[in-house]
Amino acid sequence: EVVMQRAYLYKNPMPEPEAHWLAEQVVEETGTVSVSLILAVIEIESRYERKAKSKRDCKGLMQLSHGTAKTMAKRLGVSKFDAYDIKTNVRLGYNYLAALLEENGTLLKALTVYNRGARSFISHERKISGYALAVVKRGKLIQRLLKNRLTCERPSI
């Protein structure tokens, strides 16, 4: 329900089945990266528009470039993929972010590389981007919403 509410906030109402697929996929993929952080990346990158496409040809909810999506698909043993498919996009994006976290050591560095790319991160003297700070801040907000949603539900009688 939180996913549907957040998507509606950005005037990209997500049909209930798609919202459930997205939520399920995020929960399935979560390991080193929290659900709230993945949702924050999606919210900032695409505003929950699954058919989003950037000027740089990044696609889907997590705005993956073709090269990044192809590399991650190969690592995961996926030969064919649709970057606009919710499950595929979140799976590839999550795994990419998890790999960046492992390679860069901190969440802020990983998010900066996710947004800028490795070469740009190095050319900017490894400075943390405003994007990374915004994702973390949004992630904390979503985490509170998810926590409140879970603790405010009334048990069925």
Secondary structure, 3 states (H helix, E strand, C coil): CHHHHHHHHCCCCCCHHHHHHHHHHHHHHCCCCCHHHHHHHHHHHHCCCCCCECCCCCECCCCECHHHHHHHHHHCCCCCCCCCCHHHHHHHHHHHHHHHHHHHCCHHHHHHHHHHCHHHHHHCCCCCCHHHHHHHHHHHHHHHHHHHHHHHCCCCC
